[in-house]
Amino acid sequence: MVPTATKVTTRPARGLYFFARFLRDPRNVGAICPSSRTLGERMLAGLDLRPGDVVVEYGAGTGSLTEAIHARSRDTGALRYLGIERDDGFCRILADRFPAFSFANAQVEDVRALLAERGLPPPKAIISGLPLIFLPSMHDIVATAHDVLAPGGSFRTFSYLQSWITPQARRLRACIRECFGNFRQSGPVLRTFPPAFVLQGDKR
Ligand SMILES: C[S@@+](CC[C@H](N)C(=O)[O-])C[C@H]1O[C@@H](n2cnc3c(N)ncnc32)[C@H](O)[C@@H]1O
């Protein structure tokens, strides 16, 4: 039986809950299981974060990438974090797991308004777990990420190994290059399922 969001307190329960959400809405959830914290750490690699910097996470799911951001916040001194997640069940799990972090049960397409409502300055990093290759608004999401980032800020996402050669994944890489004027890729990160490349665009 699938646990309700309030009872999802262990990693296996989160995995089961995540899979049930995937079955209900495969295109928006975009993966059969949460990614690993290792992938989260690789997505933060090389980011020079200072206390008070704003980090926004897109599509935080059950919080695997959030774990890595949370650990970084503990190590560097408190970051200002905003997680944007459209699924209310995932939002309840996230709020329980990370009480010091702030989550919006909303669409990332509304990021400008969400930052303004909270009086947050432009983010230093946007870490995306969104299944961008399936989203019709992919181009707008990446272009808006570029616009809202602070100068020198970084947009990071990932692309699964098995879909890397597909036209949609190629479109995503081209989109990051077009919006940011640069593009970097690292990996694949093997300690996550499925293995994934980290994609990055940096705002000049
Ligand atoms: C692949 S899952 C993220 C998994 C997460 N990194 C984890 O490991 O648990 C993608 C997430 O993006 C969310 N999502 C999809 N489209 C969204 C949108 N437009 N705005 C906000 N969240 C969205 C889904 O609800 C889902 O939780």
The ligand as an SDF file (V2000), in Angstrom:
LIG
                    3D

 27 29  0  0  0  0  0  0  0  0999 V2000
   12.4150   14.0360  -11.3390 C   0  0  0  0  0  0  0  0  0  0  0  0
   11.3540   14.7260  -10.1100 S   0  0  0  0  0  0  0  0  0  0  0  0
   12.5200   15.4430   -8.9770 C   0  0  0  0  0  0  0  0  0  0  0  0
   13.0520   14.4680   -8.0870 C   0  0  0  0  0  0  0  0  0  0  0  0
   13.8600   15.0130   -6.9400 C   0  0  0  0  0  0  0  0  0  0  0  0
   15.1000   15.5830   -7.3930 N   0  0  0  0  0  0  0  0  0  0  0  0
   14.0940   13.8620   -6.0140 C   0  0  0  0  0  0  0  0  0  0  0  0
   15.1550   13.2560   -6.1520 O   0  0  0  0  0  0  0  0  0  0  0  0
   13.1950   13.5240   -5.2480 O   0  0  0  0  0  0  0  0  0  0  0  0
   10.7210   16.1780  -10.8990 C   0  0  0  0  0  0  0  0  0  0  0  0
    9.8530   17.0320   -9.9850 C   0  0  0  0  0  0  0  0  0  0  0  0
    9.5050   18.2140  -10.6940 O   0  0  0  0  0  0  0  0  0  0  0  0
    8.1780   18.5870  -10.3140 C   0  0  0  0  0  0  0  0  0  0  0  0
    7.6810   19.4850  -11.3760 N   0  0  0  0  0  0  0  0  0  0  0  0
    7.4290   19.1760  -12.6740 C   0  0  0  0  0  0  0  0  0  0  0  0
    7.0320   20.2700  -13.3480 N   0  0  0  0  0  0  0  0  0  0  0  0
    7.0620   21.3060  -12.4620 C   0  0  0  0  0  0  0  0  0  0  0  0
    6.7860   22.7080  -12.5710 C   0  0  0  0  0  0  0  0  0  0  0  0
    6.4180   23.2520  -13.7340 N   0  0  0  0  0  0  0  0  0  0  0  0
    6.9360   23.4690  -11.4650 N   0  0  0  0  0  0  0  0  0  0  0  0
    7.3110   22.9200  -10.2690 C   0  0  0  0  0  0  0  0  0  0  0  0
    7.5840   21.6070  -10.1140 N   0  0  0  0  0  0  0  0  0  0  0  0
    7.4680   20.8040  -11.1920 C   0  0  0  0  0  0  0  0  0  0  0  0
    7.4510   17.2500  -10.1800 C   0  0  0  0  0  0  0  0  0  0  0  0
    6.3040   17.3530   -9.3720 O   0  0  0  0  0  0  0  0  0  0  0  0
    8.5510   16.3730   -9.5690 C   0  0  0  0  0  0  0  0  0  0  0  0
    8.4760   16.3910   -8.1740 O   0  0  0  0  0  0  0  0  0  0  0  0
  1  2  1  0
  2  3  1  0
  2 10  1  0
  3  4  1  0
  4  5  1  0
  5  6  1  0
  5  7  1  0
  7  8  2  0
  7  9  1  0
 10 11  1  0
 11 12  1  0
 11 26  1  0
 12 13  1  0
 13 14  1  0
 13 24  1  0
 14 15  1  0
 14 23  1  0
 15 16  2  0
 16 17  1  0
 17 18  1  0
 17 23  2  0
 18 19  1  0
 18 20  2  0
 20 21  1  0
 21 22  2  0
 22 23  1  0
 24 25  1  0
 24 26  1  0
 26 27  1  0
M  CHG  2   2   1   9  -1
M  END
$$$$
